[in-house]
């Protein structure tokens, strides 16, 4: 697997079946050899543009008025990738876009293999406070001029995977994933198997978490804390959502916290002279002392909710 294609989607709204742009970057023998990007006209019934999404990528209904629809776009993606694996940052989201949009348009989901640079980066570069694509790109010296531009994000994801291959001294994706005990993801006959790290022990859900939640979802068994304000969602509603997915929401950052979700921070929420909330500052100190707390922002949190709700 020395050849693969990095992919990134932007969506018109919170539905994964609403792709409005796609970026593809082909890698062969350790080099980027071809790039392609396009606007997409989302399927009918999924084609409304929400202000939150437009604020991220700047794409409106006017931009996609004359763009190809999903059947033409899918054909181009399949032809571009051939029989090589796909690579994406938070691949569960991008693969979910393909699957959900195919269903919305009444098309079969193509069989495919995929690897996730987010999963790989967390094993290859331990100790980073956040593994969001722009933060990771900055840490690795990778240029990412326009985050949420599908072509730019796909190229950055390709560069992250190439950097991980060089760091490991691996020739192909198979060797890299095996070295970090990561399972290659796949979609076969409508059944998805995620790209996941296989070395972590399975946690039991906390007492106030739903014990019947799917243990494969990204929140299962986690101790989750919030800081700041989530756009368009009250914290209580967010806590109820993750509890339904088998996580335990907690009020404070401690050494037992697995995930800190950082929303918008207003000046009045900070102590005098502080530049970050106390919870975020404590998470940083715990990370420095060796505790494995992951910090994400509200965009990543909403993406994980979409993945968990599949």
PESUL-V302109 format. One record per pair of residues at least 12 apart in sequence whose ideal C-beta (glycine too) atoms are under 7 Angstrom apart, sorted by the first residue. I is the first residue (numbers start at 1). J is the second residue. D is the distance in whole Angstrom. If there is no record, write none. Layout:
I|J|D  I|J|D
//
This chain:
1|85|6  1|172|4  1|173|4  1|174|5  2|29|5  2|171|6  2|172|4  3|27|6  3|28|5  3|84|5  4|27|6  4|84|5  4|85|5  4|86|7  4|87|5  4|173|6  5|24|6  5|25|7  5|26|5  5|80|6  5|81|4  5|84|6  5|86|6  5|87|7  6|25|4  6|27|7  6|87|5  6|88|7  6|154|5  6|157|4  6|158|4  6|161|7  7|22|7  7|23|7  7|24|6  7|86|5  7|88|5  7|94|6  7|154|6  8|23|5  8|88|6  8|94|6  8|150|5  8|153|4  8|154|4  8|157|6  9|22|5  9|94|5  9|97|4  9|150|6  10|57|4  10|59|6  10|148|6  10|150|5  11|53|6  11|97|7  12|42|5  12|47|6  12|48|7  12|49|5  12|53|6  13|48|6  13|49|7  13|50|4  13|53|6  14|50|7  14|306|7  15|46|5  16|96|5  16|97|5  16|100|4  16|306|6  17|43|6  17|46|5  17|100|4  17|101|5  17|103|7  17|104|4  18|42|4  18|46|4  18|47|7  19|40|5  19|42|6  19|97|5  19|101|6  20|39|6  20|40|6  20|42|6  20|59|5  20|64|5  21|37|7  21|38|7  21|39|5  21|40|6  21|57|7  21|59|6  21|150|4  22|37|7  22|38|6  22|40|6  22|73|6  22|77|7  22|150|5  23|37|4  23|150|4  23|151|4  23|153|6  23|154|4  24|36|5  24|37|7  24|77|7  24|80|5  24|154|6  25|154|5  25|155|5  25|158|4  26|80|7  27|158|6  27|162|7  30|162|6  32|158|6  35|151|6  35|155|7  36|80|6  37|150|6  37|151|4  38|67|7  38|68|7  38|73|7  39|59|7  39|63|6  39|64|5  39|67|4  40|64|6  40|67|6  40|68|7  40|70|7  40|73|5  41|64|5  41|67|5  41|68|7  41|69|5  43|70|6  43|101|6  43|104|4  43|105|5  46|104|6  49|61|5  52|231|7  52|232|7  56|148|5  57|148|4  70|101|5  70|105|5  71|105|6  71|107|6  74|102|7  74|107|7  78|110|6  85|113|4  85|114|6  85|115|6  85|173|6  86|112|6  86|114|4  87|114|7  87|115|5  87|117|6  87|157|6  87|158|7  87|161|5  88|114|7  88|116|6  88|117|7  88|157|6  89|117|5  89|118|5  89|133|5  89|153|7  89|157|4  89|160|7  90|116|7  90|118|5  90|303|6  91|114|5  91|115|7  91|116|4  91|185|6  91|195|6  92|194|6  92|307|4  93|303|5  93|306|7  93|307|6  95|114|6  95|185|7  95|187|7  95|192|7  96|306|7  96|307|6  96|310|6  99|187|7  99|192|7  109|187|6  109|190|6  111|187|6  111|188|5  112|187|5  113|184|6  113|185|7  113|186|5  114|185|4  114|195|6  115|173|5  115|177|6  115|184|6  115|185|7  115|195|5  116|185|7  116|195|4  117|157|5  117|160|5  117|161|5  118|131|6  119|182|6  119|195|6  119|196|6  119|197|6  120|161|7  120|164|5  120|176|7  120|180|7  120|182|6  121|136|6  121|160|6  121|164|7  123|180|4  123|182|7  123|197|6  124|164|5  124|167|6  124|168|7  124|180|7  127|287|7  129|284|6  129|287|6  129|295|5  130|295|5  130|296|7  132|296|7  132|297|7  132|300|6  133|147|7  133|153|6  133|156|6  133|157|7  134|147|5  136|160|6  137|156|5  140|160|7  140|163|5  142|156|6  142|159|5  142|160|7  144|156|4  164|176|6  181|197|6  181|198|5  181|199|4  182|195|7  182|196|7  182|197|5  182|198|7  183|195|6  183|196|5  183|198|5  194|216|7  202|215|7  203|221|3  204|221|7  205|220|7  205|221|6  205|246|4  206|223|7  206|248|3  208|243|6  208|248|6  209|243|5  209|246|5  209|247|6  209|248|5  210|243|6  210|244|5  210|246|6  213|244|7  213|245|5  213|246|3  215|246|7  217|245|5  217|246|7  217|308|4  218|304|5  218|307|6  218|308|6  219|242|5  219|245|4  219|246|6  219|247|4  219|304|7  219|308|6  220|245|6  220|246|4  220|247|7  221|246|6  222|247|5  222|258|4  222|259|5  223|248|5  223|250|6  223|256|5  223|257|5  223|258|5  224|242|5  224|247|5  224|248|7  224|249|5  224|250|7  224|258|7  224|259|5  224|261|7  225|250|5  225|252|7  225|253|5  225|257|5  225|260|5  225|279|6  226|238|6  226|261|5  226|263|7  227|260|7  227|262|6  227|263|7  227|277|5  227|279|4  227|280|6  228|262|5  228|263|3  228|264|5  228|265|5  228|269|7  228|277|6  229|263|5  229|264|5  229|266|7  230|263|4  230|298|5  231|264|7  231|298|6  241|305|6  245|308|5  253|279|5  253|282|5  253|283|5  255|286|6  255|291|5  257|293|6  258|293|7  258|294|7  259|294|5  259|296|7  260|279|6  260|280|7  260|283|5  260|293|6  260|295|5  261|296|6  261|298|7  261|301|5  262|280|6  262|295|6  262|297|5  263|298|5  265|277|6  283|295|6
//
